[in-house]
Amino acid sequence: MIAFLVDQNFNDHIVDGLIRRGMISELTHVRDVGLAAASDPTILEWAASQGLILLTHDRRTIPLFAHARVAAGQAMPGVFLVNNDMPIRQAIDELSMAAHCLSADECKNVVTYFPL
């Protein structure tokens, strides 16, 4: 299974559902590691240093910074970008499937948009 870093404003109901299903081997919140007010590049750098895929709803800036990291040849373990309007159950289902079916290597350097 893959490990995640949860962005500051990510829906906690989705996270709770993933935990209840046992689909997460490791989950770290940005607020728990002192990154609650950090910039997007700082969060992506920390995620890369820990090998964590970022769970976020931020469609405006995260993809730009993630793609810039890849273009610069920097590590980018991946981003799972979940649409804010996606129903919670659907988000849990799709993220569970992705966490179960994808390897960490398959997520590297990719921004994956949900719904799939």
Backbone as numpy.savetxt, mean C-alpha at the origin, in Angstrom:
# Nx Ny Nz CAx CAy CAz Cx Cy Cz
2.90 -14.40 1.69 2.06 -13.21 1.69 2.94 -11.96 1.69
2.35 -10.88 1.30 3.08 -9.63 1.22 2.81 -8.78 2.46
3.70 -7.82 2.71 3.61 -6.96 3.89 3.29 -5.53 3.46
2.55 -4.83 4.32 2.04 -3.51 3.96 2.44 -2.42 4.93
2.55 -1.21 4.40 2.60 0.03 5.15 1.29 0.75 4.84
0.54 1.10 5.88 -0.77 1.73 5.70 -0.62 3.24 5.80
-1.04 3.96 4.76 -0.96 5.41 4.71 -1.87 6.04 5.78
-1.58 7.27 6.11 -2.25 7.97 7.22 -3.78 7.96 7.13
-4.33 8.23 5.98 -5.78 8.36 5.87 -6.45 7.14 5.24
-5.76 6.01 5.27 -6.35 4.80 4.69 -7.48 4.30 5.59
-8.52 3.79 4.98 -9.73 3.36 5.69 -9.44 2.21 6.65
-9.62 2.47 7.94 -9.34 1.45 8.96 -10.29 0.26 8.88
-11.49 0.45 8.34 -12.43 -0.67 8.20 -11.88 -1.70 7.20
-11.21 -1.20 6.17 -10.60 -2.11 5.19 -9.46 -2.88 5.86
-8.63 -2.17 6.61 -7.51 -2.81 7.30 -8.03 -3.87 8.27
-9.05 -3.52 9.04 -9.63 -4.47 10.00 -10.14 -5.73 9.29
-10.79 -5.55 8.13 -11.28 -6.69 7.37 -10.16 -7.58 6.88
-9.06 -6.99 6.44 -7.91 -7.77 5.98 -7.30 -8.56 7.14
-7.23 -7.92 8.30 -6.67 -8.60 9.47 -7.57 -9.77 9.88
-8.89 -9.54 9.90 -9.82 -10.60 10.28 -9.72 -11.80 9.35
-9.46 -11.55 8.09 -9.34 -12.65 7.12 -7.98 -13.34 7.19
-7.06 -12.76 7.94 -5.73 -13.35 8.05 -4.91 -13.23 6.78
-5.20 -12.18 6.00 -4.54 -12.03 4.70 -3.29 -11.16 4.74
-2.89 -10.76 5.94 -1.74 -9.87 6.05 -0.71 -10.51 6.96
0.50 -10.66 6.45 1.57 -11.23 7.27 2.19 -10.13 8.13
2.25 -8.94 7.60 2.80 -7.80 8.35 2.06 -6.55 7.92
1.70 -5.76 8.90 1.00 -4.51 8.63 1.54 -3.45 9.58
2.01 -2.34 9.03 2.55 -1.25 9.81 1.82 0.02 9.41
1.36 0.79 10.37 0.74 2.09 10.10 1.81 3.17 10.11
1.70 4.14 9.22 2.66 5.25 9.22 2.68 5.96 10.56
1.52 6.08 11.20 1.45 6.77 12.49 2.23 6.04 13.58
2.38 4.71 13.45 3.08 3.93 14.46 4.60 4.02 14.34
5.08 4.54 13.22 6.53 4.66 13.02 6.96 6.12 12.87
6.09 7.03 13.33 6.44 8.45 13.33 6.37 9.13 11.98
5.62 8.57 11.05 5.54 9.15 9.71 4.16 9.74 9.39
3.33 9.98 10.40 1.97 10.47 10.16 1.94 11.78 9.39
2.91 12.65 9.65 2.93 13.95 8.97 4.04 14.02 7.92
4.62 12.89 7.58 5.74 12.86 6.63 5.26 13.10 5.20
6.18 13.57 4.39 5.89 13.79 2.97 5.76 12.44 2.26
5.10 12.46 1.11 4.94 11.23 0.33 6.29 10.60 -0.04
7.27 11.39 -0.51 8.56 10.76 -0.81 9.22 10.10 0.40
9.05 10.70 1.57 9.61 10.12 2.80 8.92 8.80 3.13
7.61 8.77 2.98 6.85 7.54 3.25 7.26 6.45 2.27
7.38 6.79 1.00 7.79 5.79 0.00 9.22 5.31 0.25
10.09 6.20 0.68 11.47 5.81 1.01 11.49 4.84 2.18
10.70 5.14 3.22 10.66 4.27 4.39 10.07 2.91 4.01
9.00 2.92 3.23 8.40 1.66 2.78 9.42 0.83 2.01
10.19 1.48 1.15 11.21 0.77 0.38 12.29 0.20 1.29
12.69 0.96 2.30 13.74 0.48 3.21 13.28 -0.74 4.01
11.98 -0.88 4.19 11.41 -1.99 4.96 10.83 -3.09 4.07
10.79 -2.85 2.76 10.22 -3.82 1.82 8.71 -3.94 1.94
8.03 -2.83 2.25 6.58 -2.84 2.45 5.85 -2.19 1.29
4.74 -2.78 0.90 3.88 -2.21 -0.13 2.97 -1.18 0.54
2.86 -0.01 -0.05 2.04 1.05 0.53 0.58 0.88 0.16
-0.30 0.86 1.17 -1.75 0.89 0.97 -2.18 2.34 1.11
-2.82 2.88 0.08 -3.18 4.30 0.12 -4.45 4.55 -0.68
-5.05 5.69 -0.42 -6.17 6.21 -1.22 -5.72 7.41 -2.05
-4.47 7.83 -1.89 -3.96 9.08 -2.48 -3.64 8.92 -3.97
-4.63 9.19 -4.80 -4.45 9.10 -6.26 -3.76 10.34 -6.84
-3.75 11.41 -6.07 -3.25 12.68 -6.59 -1.72 12.74 -6.63
-1.04 12.32 -5.56 0.41 12.52 -5.52 1.24 11.24 -5.42
0.74 10.23 -4.74 1.55 9.02 -4.54 2.00 8.40 -5.86
1.12 8.23 -6.86 1.60 7.62 -8.11 2.75 8.41 -8.76
2.69 9.72 -8.70 3.76 10.53 -9.29 5.10 10.24 -8.61
5.09 10.24 -7.29 6.32 10.00 -6.55 6.79 8.55 -6.70
5.86 7.61 -6.75 6.23 6.21 -6.93 6.88 5.99 -8.29
6.28 6.55 -9.33 6.86 6.40 -10.68 8.20 7.13 -10.78
8.36 8.23 -10.09 9.64 8.95 -10.09 10.73 8.10 -9.44
10.38 7.38 -8.38 11.35 6.48 -7.74 11.81 5.40 -8.72
10.85 4.83 -9.43 11.19 3.78 -10.39 12.07 4.35 -11.50
11.70 5.52 -12.02 12.49 6.14 -13.10 13.90 6.47 -12.65
14.07 6.78 -11.37 15.39 7.12 -10.83 16.18 5.88 -10.42
15.60 4.70 -10.61 16.28 3.47 -10.26 16.30 3.18 -8.76
15.40 3.83 -8.02 15.30 3.61 -6.58 14.32 2.46 -6.30
14.52 1.82 -5.17 13.64 0.72 -4.78 12.22 1.24 -4.60
11.25 0.45 -5.07 9.84 0.78 -4.89 9.08 -0.53 -4.81
8.83 -1.02 -3.56 8.21 -2.33 -3.39 6.81 -2.44 -3.95
6.15 -1.32 -4.20 4.82 -1.33 -4.78 3.85 -0.45 -4.02
2.77 -0.12 -4.70 1.70 0.69 -4.12 0.39 0.03 -4.51
-0.48 -0.16 -3.53 -1.86 -0.58 -3.78 -2.72 0.64 -3.52
-3.28 1.18 -4.59 -4.05 2.41 -4.53 -5.53 2.09 -4.65
-6.25 2.29 -3.56 -7.66 1.92 -3.48 -8.53 3.15 -3.63
-9.47 3.09 -4.55 -10.41 4.19 -4.78 -11.24 4.42 -3.52
-11.36 5.68 -3.12 -12.15 6.05 -1.93 -13.62 5.65 -2.06
-14.14 5.61 -3.27 -15.55 5.30 -3.49 -15.84 3.81 -3.57
-14.81 3.00 -3.49 -14.98 1.56 -3.58 -15.65 1.05 -2.31
-16.68 0.22 -2.43 -17.31 -0.35 -1.24 -16.28 -1.11 -0.39
-16.41 -1.02 0.92 -15.43 -1.61 1.83 -15.30 -3.11 1.60
-16.41 -3.80 1.48 -16.34 -5.26 1.28 -15.61 -5.60 -0.01
-15.87 -4.86 -1.07 -15.19 -5.11 -2.34 -13.69 -4.85 -2.19
-13.33 -3.77 -1.49 -11.92 -3.47 -1.28 -11.23 -4.60 -0.51
-11.88 -5.09 0.53 -11.33 -6.20 1.31 -11.17 -7.44 0.44
-12.20 -7.75 -0.36 -12.14 -8.92 -1.25 -10.99 -8.81 -2.23
-10.88 -7.67 -2.90 -9.86 -7.52 -3.93 -8.45 -7.46 -3.34
-8.29 -6.77 -2.22 -6.98 -6.72 -1.59 -6.58 -8.08 -1.03
-7.56 -8.82 -0.50 -7.29 -10.18 -0.01 -6.80 -11.07 -1.15
-7.48 -10.98 -2.28 -7.09 -11.78 -3.44 -5.67 -11.40 -3.89
-5.41 -10.11 -3.97 -4.08 -9.66 -4.39 -3.00 -10.11 -3.41
-3.28 -9.95 -2.11 -2.30 -10.34 -1.09 -2.04 -11.84 -1.13
-3.05 -12.62 -1.47 -2.92 -14.07 -1.53 -2.23 -14.54 -2.81
-2.52 -13.88 -3.92 -2.07 -14.36 -5.23 -0.75 -13.76 -5.71
-0.42 -12.57 -5.25 0.78 -11.90 -5.75 1.95 -12.11 -4.81
3.13 -12.18 -5.39 4.35 -12.22 -4.58 4.89 -10.80 -4.47
5.79 -10.61 -3.52 6.42 -9.30 -3.36 7.14 -8.90 -4.64
7.77 -9.85 -5.32 8.47 -9.54 -6.57 7.53 -9.05 -7.66
6.31 -9.59 -7.69 5.35 -9.18 -8.71 4.82 -7.76 -8.46
4.96 -7.27 -7.25 4.46 -5.93 -6.89 5.52 -4.85 -7.05
6.79 -5.24 -7.13 7.88 -4.27 -7.22 7.71 -3.36 -8.42
7.90 -2.06 -8.16 7.90 -1.02 -9.20 6.55 -0.84 -9.88
5.48 -1.28 -9.22 4.14 -1.21 -9.82 3.18 -0.47 -8.89
2.36 0.40 -9.47 1.24 0.99 -8.76 0.02 0.23 -9.25
-0.64 -0.49 -8.34 -1.81 -1.28 -8.69 -3.04 -0.54 -8.22
-3.97 -0.31 -9.13 -5.19 0.44 -8.84 -6.33 -0.51 -8.54
-7.05 -0.21 -7.47 -8.25 -0.97 -7.07 -9.44 -0.04 -7.12
-10.58 -0.45 -7.73 -10.88 -1.81 -8.14 -10.05 -2.24 -9.34
-9.82 -3.56 -9.37 -9.03 -4.15 -10.46 -9.77 -4.05 -11.77
